[in-house]
Amino acid sequence: MFFAQEGFTYRNFLMDIIAVFAFVVWFWLLIVIYGDLFRRHDISGWGKALWVLALVLTSYLGIFAYLITQGRGMAERSAEQAQRAREELRHIVGFSVADELSKLDQLKKSGSITDTEYGRLRSKLVS
């Protein structure tokens, strides 16, 4: 089963596409995992070095091991980072939930929005 001897066939093309896709997924997962690994404060430098070594030496096996053992923590850290970024942006832009609620109250009093719209927008702001 030597694909190179067959020349340019659909099967060779498909296998090349699958190989490129697998490489892109592997590279993307490495970037995500390294980003998570080096942002962590709950693991020592030696622990990080061991994870890096495992990821480099075992390729997909190391990636799967990290995702299985640290997946929940990755999701929590990612959510925390997104929340911090949102809060920082609100602080820079000057967005205040209290200001927005007062604007919503004024819109409701003036009749520009209905009670259901008011409730929906208020719940978005409060959450």
Beta strands, then each sheet from edge to edge (+ up, - down):
end
